[in-house]
Amino acid sequence: MLKPQLSRRFQIRDFRFLQFFVCANVEMLNAERKKKMVRVLVQIVAITCLWWWWASLTDAQYMKYKDPNQPVSVRVADLLSRMTLEEKIGQMVQIDRTVANPGILKSYFIGSVLSGGGSAPLPKASAVDWINMINEYQKGSLSTRLGIPMMYGIDAVHGHNNVFNATIFPHNIGLGATRDSELVRRIGAATAVEVRATGIPYVFAPCIAVCRDPRWGRCYESYSEDHKIVQEMTEIVPGLQGDIPADSLKGVPFVGGKKKVAACVKHFVGDGGTTKGINENNAVIDRHGLLSIHMPAYSDSIIKGVSTVMVSYSSWNGEKMHANRDLVTGFLKDTLRFKGFVISDWEGIDRITSPPHSNYSYSVQAAIQAGIDMVMVPFKYTEFIDDLTNLVKNSIIPMDRIDDAVARILLVKFTMGLFENPLADFSLVNELGSQAHRDLAREAVRKSLVLLKNGKNGTNPLLPLSKKAPKILVAGSHADNLGYQCGGWTITWQGFSDNSYTRGTTILGAITSTVDPSTEIVYRENPDSNFVKSDSFDYAIVVVGEHPYAESSGDSMTLTMADPGPTVIKNVCEAVKCVIVIISGRPIVIQPYLSSVDVLVAAWLPGTEGQGVTDVLFGDYGFSGKLSRTWFRTVDQLPMNVGDSHYDPLFPFGFGLTTESVKELVSRSTSAGVGQKPYILANIVSAIAILYFTASRGFRQPT
């Protein structure tokens, strides 16, 4: 863009010269010529003044930060140089939508708004409802002096899980069992599109914790107890954000267009290694252990261009992570060269002190000096702004720390294209819960299921189930409950119970659509033994497990199955051949029931697409999932991870029986000239697999 230069030439002295020139000439002319000359010279002066004013105005209106052709670093520096302290601190604030409105965003220059778990515009809000709400907030930000857009963030930890009608994918523990990083990448891309469909450009995902103790209430958010699997699953980052350019510098964030979102890896660092798995507690581990187990996935994510990092509530050897300058600034920013921004967890800085919020000014100081750039306040934003302003004005927190934080935030906003496209449009609204995404989720479900037992004593496999059985029983509290099937962080923070909160297919619904129309399906949530014995069922499918939970509500020292699960297993499996499907966010106590069941399947928290379960039970596809974490015998063994000296699991890390699909079995039996029924061949395959595994690993087959 060309900028007029007259504003630099026409200074005050130029006008004084013109004034002198006019006066001198006027005295020398006669009256008639004098009038004409005055009129001409007045016009010249007027035109000159007008040109000077226009040139100055044009020069003032050209702002480098608004020019998309400028390098991002230039735009950041230009905008930062124009900002007041008040505007800078506002950018460091993230508030919940329940306290946000356009006026507040304008008055306090708020940098970000979020939806906490379950925080929606209205019940069963559509994509259009979300877009309209977010655009109204954005208009408040755009009306400020500098027009810096806010960025809206949301938890999207297994799909766009806060939103009605979105596709809900399996939780991370199930995705870890797939061992399929390319699948996880596709899930990231699908999630990004659904999030963008509601006008949101920023997600608090993925969780890359390495859960070392299943008693932790967030263990289902972890891909594995093995950091190598967690590292492989960081492919979800380019799925969410897009592939970084080949010439990109390490640590520089990248978001590749309007169908991608800024990602946030969490929770930095060691959240999965706390004592007894207690949420937000203390990870007692030496530096080598922390860096070798819990840090590698962060390094990989940074290399892949992740935009933001969220700090953990937990402590490392007694020091709160929200106040740990050595790790947040020293290691994350300096050693790993992370150039995006660091965000706190929800009221995370409040919890630096005990009790929380007991010395808030100190918490603000400690968190900002540690290297946290954006603070998820989320409600008492004026208190945070006032305290941080006073700390800066009194030279307790240096201005260069504020500038560093704001520069990082602006870098991400420019990289996202937020300045060029601050308002969401409606072009993607039909992508929310699309059939293509549901098909992808169904694929993820069937690949995540782990077959732990197929036949009593490892013989006489029951799978694949016949679709043409005359009469079957479906039982258990989780068979027809979409909320239980999805788990926590679904529609609401703690999840829900029943089938009314969102759209999907329960396992009972999937069974109904899979079996032959001639098959009679009897459903009883909690049948008694007499009922089971009195009917001639060919087999039973029992679906039981844990009720939904999130974070500390899920911490458990017993890891028991929710009632009446054990009773249902006993009543059903003593009377008829039974398939037990466990819906849980982690391994739970199952050894007492193992000998009575014919088939045992770990289905984790599969999400909305229950057909993925029936795909493998009935042999349309084979089982392929492998345990991404150790299945213990008793809770007294915990913590117990692969490689530990006391390792004696019920099912070891990596265990998982495989089966072939009916189509594959028929094809093999036909090509081999075998005229027998396919299930006989399945028996042989399963038996060989079991014998090979137990012999090669030295583990006894559990009973």
C-alpha positions, 0 to 999 in steps of 0.5 A: 500500500502506497502512503502519501508523503506530503504529511512529512513535507508540509510542516509549519514553516511551509505555511509561514513562508506562504503567509509571507509570500502572500503579504509581500505580493499583495502590497505590490499589486493594485487593488483589482489585481490584489483581490484576484491574487488573494483569491488565488492564493487562498485557494492554493493554501486551502488545497494545500491544507486539505491535501496535508490533512488527508495525507496525515489521516491516511498515514495514521490509518495504515496500521501494519498489524492490519495488513495480512501481507506483512510477516506475522512477527511484524504485525505482532510488534506493530500491534504490541507497540500501540497497546496500553497496559490496560489493553495488554492485560485484557488480552491475558484474561479468559472468562466464561461465557456466563459472565460475558457480554459485548459490553464487558469484552469492549470495556475490559479488552478481554482476550478470550471467552470459553464455555466450561463443561456444559456451558451452552447458549441454551439447551440443545443449542444448534450450530446456528445458536452457537455462531450467533452467540459467539459473533455477538461477543466478537462484535464487542471485541471488534468495537474496541480502539484497536479491534483485537478479536477475542478467541473462543475456546471449548473442551472438545476432548472426544469430539465436540462433546459440549454440543447437542447432536455432535459426533462423540468419539471414544475417549482417549483410553479407547483410542490408545487401544487402537494403536492407530495414529492415522485414525486419531489424526482423522478424528482430530480433523473431523472434530476440528470441522465440527467445532468450526461449524459452531463458530469456535476456533480454539479447543482445549484438547488433546490431553496427553497425560500418561496415566500411571494409576487407574485410580485417577478420575481422569485416566480415561483422558489418557491414551496409555500408561506408556509414553510411547503410545501417547507420543504416537497419538499426538498425531491428533494435533496436526489433525486438529490444526493442519500440517505445519509448513516444511520450513516452519521453525520449531515451536512456532504455532500453526493453524491451517485455515477455516476448517482447523482449530488451535489445539491445546495440549494438557496438562503440563506436566505430570498430571497422570503421575500423582500419588495414588492417582488422586486428582490435582495431587502431587507427583513424586518423581525425580527429574529424569522420570518426569522428563522421560515419562511425562514430557516426551509427548509435549516435545512431539506436540511442539514439533508438530506446531501445537498452539497452546499448552495448559498447565496442570493443577497438580504439583511436582515434588510439592511445587504447584505447576501453576507456579513452577517457573523452572518447568513452564519458562525454563523447560517448556519455553526455553529448552523446548522453544515453545512459541505459542502461549501457556494457559492456566486451567480453570481457576488454576492460579487460585489453587496455588495457595491452600485454601484456594484464593486465600492470597490472590495477589500472590497467586497472580504474581507467582503464576505470571512470573512462572510463565503463564500467559493467559489466565482462565479466570473464569469469573472474577476477572476484575479482581485479576485485572486490578491485581495484575495492573497493580503488580506491574505499576509497582514494578513487581512484575516487569513490563517485558513479562507482560509484553512476552505474554501478549506477544504470544497470544497475538501470535496465535491469533494472527496465525489462526487468521482471526484478524482476517476472519473474526466472525464465524459464518454458517458454511459448515453448520451441516457438518455437525454430527454428519454421517461421515463423522459418525461412520468414522466414530463407528470405525474408531469404536470397533478398533478400540474394543479389546477382546479379553476372553472368548470361550470358557477356559480359553476354549469353545469360542462364542464369537462371532455371535449368530445374527439368526439366533431365535431368541437372545437376552440383552441385559445390564444398566449400560445396554440402553443408556447413551449417557453411560456409553459416552462417559464424562465430558459429554454435554455436561461436565460430569456426563449424563444418564439416559438417551435424551441429551444428544443423538446417537445409537445405544448398544441395544439399538445397535443389536436391534438393527444388526440381528435378523428380523426373525430374532426375538430380542428380550431386554431386561436391565436387571433380570433375576435368575428365575427369569433367565432360567425360565426362557430359552435364550440362545445367548445373552449380551450383558452391558455393565460398567461405571457411571459417568464422572469427570476429574476428582469425582472419578477418583476411586480407591476401589475401582468397582463395577457400578451396581447392579452389574455384579448381580446381573452377571451372576444371574445371567451367566449362571444360566446362559452363555453370556457376553459381558461388555464392560463400559468403563474409563479404565480397568476395573475389578473383574477377576471375581466374575471372570470364570463364569463368563464366556466372552469378556470385552473391554469397550471403554467409553465408546461414544455415540456410535454403538454400532461399532460394538456390534460390528465386532460381536457379530463378526462383520469385523474382527477384534484387533484392539490391544490394552493400552494399559495394564489390567490389574488383579486387585487394587492392592497391586496399584500402581502397577505398570508394564516393566515394574518389578512387581508386575503380575497383571490379570491381563498384561499391557498389550493383551488382546485376542484377535478374531477374523470377520465372518467374511474372512472366515468363510473365504479362508474355509472355502479356499482351503476346501473346508466344508465345516462351519466357520465357527470351528475354524474360529475356535482353532484360530483363537486357541492358537492365539491364546496359547502363543501369547501365554507361552511367549509372554510367560503369563498365565491365562486368567480364569 
